[in-house]
Amino acid sequence: MLKLPDLRSLLFAWAAALTLVSCGTETTPATPDSAAVEPASTEAAPAEARAGESGDLAYAAIATVTVADPARPEDDRERDESRKPEAMLTFMEVKLGLSVFEIEAGDGHMTELFSRAVGSEGRVVMQNPEQFRDFAGAKIDARLADNRLPNVRASYSTFDALDASDASVDLVTWVWGPHELYYHPESGPGPGDPATAYSEIFRILKPGGAFVVIDHAAADGSPETTGNDLHRIDPAIVKRMAEQGGFVLEGDGDFLVNPDDPLSADIAVASIRGRTSQFALRFRKPE
């Protein structure tokens, strides 16, 4: 079992990282499990770093410490350069104690990060379609074997029938996934009805909770069928569907934009694989 950091040790490490960031010092931050000294209380940490009071700078410090954690598998680290997990976690505003529902988690690169970032008081649902068992099931089982991520639960479902109670999670993420709603398999059921999927996300989020989307960008005006044909989607479609589902757009990020991507090639072709231009959108469920 992977030991998750407790609240106080995380706050201490994150406070140290926050101080380094604010001072502009370039150094490798201490990881949560390597903190040799804990503060007498959480009051020793700067107010911005305390759970529930994090500002943008604190989110960035949390992300830095989480990505640097030596407990992460080496295979995951090799994917960091193209995926930019520090920027992702910062944009998602991940912090201690959150309940996260991760749609289409794949083999769990981000799951591992969420598990560490939310700490022992948080929880993560690692959702995938049932069909993913065929190519990712063994990797998922290995990642969760022997209760090594004790705050993570695996879930298999379609996107329009999410395995969570009403208003039960703080954050829903969907990385490289909304385009899948328009995928039409040659046999077997599809991934779920698009409008119902967004309604399900709205249902399981607490009021004030965030829904964050990252996906491969298609050219402006591209039809929904691009999701099936190129595995891309026009961000305008995601915005429209989310807003129709009751969400309010709060922010967008350009940390995965690649201006050299023509936006017209299948994401699997060699010339663009791993270098697609991607959009990031953060929505909020109204209070």
N, C-alpha and C positions, 0 to 999 in steps of 0.2 A: 504494500500500500504506500502510495506517495504521501509524505507528510505535508499537509497544508499548513501554511503559516497562520498563527493566531492573530487576532486583531491588533494587539499592542505591538508585536514585533513588526507587522506590516506597516503600521503607522510610523514607527521609528525609522524604518528603512525608507519609506516614502517621503518622510519629512526631510531626511538627509538628502535624498535625490532632488527634492524640491528646492532646497537651499542651493545645491550645486547648479541647478538650472537657472535659478533667479540671479545667481552671481556670474553666470556665463562661464563657469569652470568646465573644461572638457576633461572628464575622467570617467572611469567605469564605475557605475553606482553599485553600492552594496546590495546584495539580494536579500529578500526577507529572511531566509533561513540562515544567513551568514551574520546577522546582526549580533554582535557580542554583548551589547548592553541594551537593556530596555529602559524606557523612561518610567518614573515612578507612577505616572498616570498618563492618560491620553492628552491631558492638558499640556504636556511637554512638547507636543507636536504643534506646528503652526496651525492656526485656525483653518487656513485654506486646505490643509491636508486631512482634516478630520472627516470621518465618514459623514456624508450628508451635507458637507459644506464645501465640497471640492469646486474650485474654479478651473478654468482652462489650463492653467499652469500645473495644477495638481493632477489633472487627468493625464497630462503628458508625462509627469514624473512617475505616476503609477504605471503607465504603459512601458516606460523605459526599464523600470525595475522588473516588471513581469517578463518582458522579452529577454532580458539578460539572465533570467533564472537558470542556473546550471542543471536543474532537474529536468529541463525540457529535452526530449529526444533529439539526437543529432540530425536525423532525417528532417525534422521540422525546421531546424535552424537553416538547413540548406535551401529552404524555400522562402526564407525571410526577405531576401533581396528583392525578389519580384513582387511579393505580396505586401510588403510594407506594414507589418502587423502593429508597429508602434503608432503609426498614423491612424490605422484602423481603430485600435483601442481608444485612442484619444478622441477621434471623431464620434465614436459610439458612447463616449462619456462613461466608461466602465470604472467601477469603484467597488470598495468593500461592501459585502452584504447584499449585493444585487441578486435578484432571481432573473436568470437569462434563459430565454427559449430560442435556441439556435436552429432555424429552419435550414434544411439541406446541409447538414454539417459535414458530409463526406466522411473521410477517414479521421477527422478530428484535429486538424492543424489549429484551427481557431478554438476548438473545444478545450484543448490543453491550456491555452492562454486564458480563456474565460475562467476555467477552474482555478487557476493560480490567482488571477486578479481579484475575483470576488471573495476569496478566502474561505475559511471553514464555516463562516456564518452565511455564505451565499450558496446558491444552487444553480445548476445548469441542466437544461434538457437538450440532449443531442438528437435532433430529429432528422430522419431520412425517409425517403420513400422505400417501401418494401423491396422494390426492384434493386436497390443499391446493395442489398446483401450479396448479390451475385458477384460483384467486383470489388466491394469495399468491406464486406462483412468480416473477413478474417482480420483486417487491419483494425476495424472498430473493436472487435473482441479482444485483440491483443492490447489495445490502448486502455481498455477498461478492465483487463484481467486482474484478478486478485485484489479488487477494490482499490486500485492504485490512484483513481480519481474519485474519492469517496463522495464528493458533492455533485457528481454527474450521473444522470439517468439517461439511458438510451431509449428512444421512441421511434417506432416505425409506423407511418401513416401517409395518407395522401395529404396534399397541401390544403385541402378544403375540409379536413376533419382532424384538427390538431388536438393532441393528447394533453390538454391542460384545462383547468377549471376557469370559469369566468373571472375576469379581473384578478388574476393570480400571479402575473409576472411583471417585472419592472421594465424589461428590455426584450424586444424581439429583434433578431438579426436575420438577414437573408443575403448571404454573400454568393454571388454568381448564380442566382436562382430564379428570379421572377420571369426570365425568358422561358424557363422550363414549362410555365403554364400553357405555352402555345406549342409544346412538343406533342406530336401525334405518333405514338408507337405503331409499328406495323401489326402487332398483336398485343393483346392484353389491355388493361385499363390505362387511361391517361393519368397525369399527375393531379388532376382536380380542376374544378370549375374556377376560372379566374376571379369572378366577382365574389364568389363564396369564400375563396381563399383569403382575400383582403378582409372580408367580414369576420372570418375566424381570427385573424390576427388582432383585429379591433376588439373582439370578444375577450380574448385571453389577457389582454393588457390591462393593467390598472389605470384608472384615470390619471393623467399626467405622465404615463409611461411613454417610452420612445420606441419607434420602429425604424430601424436603419437598414437601408438597401445599398448593396454594391453589386454592379453587374457590368457585363461587357456592352459597350455603347454601340448602337447602330446609328446610321445617319439620320438627321432630322427628317421627320416625315415617313420613316420606314414603317411598313405595315406590321401588324402583330405576327404575321406568318414568318417574319425574319427570325423570331424566336426559335422556330422549328428549322428553318433553312440554314441560318448562319450561327445560331446559338447566341444571338445578340438581341438587344431591344432598345428602341428609342426611349430615352428617359422620360419623354413627355407622356408616354403610355403609362409608365409606373406612377408618375405624378397624378395623372387623371384618375387611375384606378384607386390609388390611395385616398385621394381627396373625396371621391365618390363613396369610399368606405368609411368616411368620417374623420380622417386624419388631417392635420394641418402641417404643411411643409415648414420646417424650422431652419434647416441649413443644408448646404451642399458643399462637397469637398472635391478638390481637383488634384489630390495627391497621387492618383493613379491614372491621370490623363497622359496619353501619349500622342502628341500632335502628328507623329509620323504614321500613325495607324490610319489607313484609308477608310476604315469603318465598313468596308464592303466585302471582306474576306471571312470565310468560316474561321472561327477561333482556333481550329485544330490544324490549319495549314502551317507548314514549317516556317513560312516567312513571317508569321505574326504570333505563333504559339508562345504563350508566356509574356507577350509584350503588347497585348491589346490595350486600347484606351478604355478606361472604366470610369463610371460615374459613381458618386456616393451621395446619398440623400438621407437626411434625418427628419422623420416625421414625429409628431407628438399627438397623443390622444388627449383631447381636451379634458380639463378637470371637471 
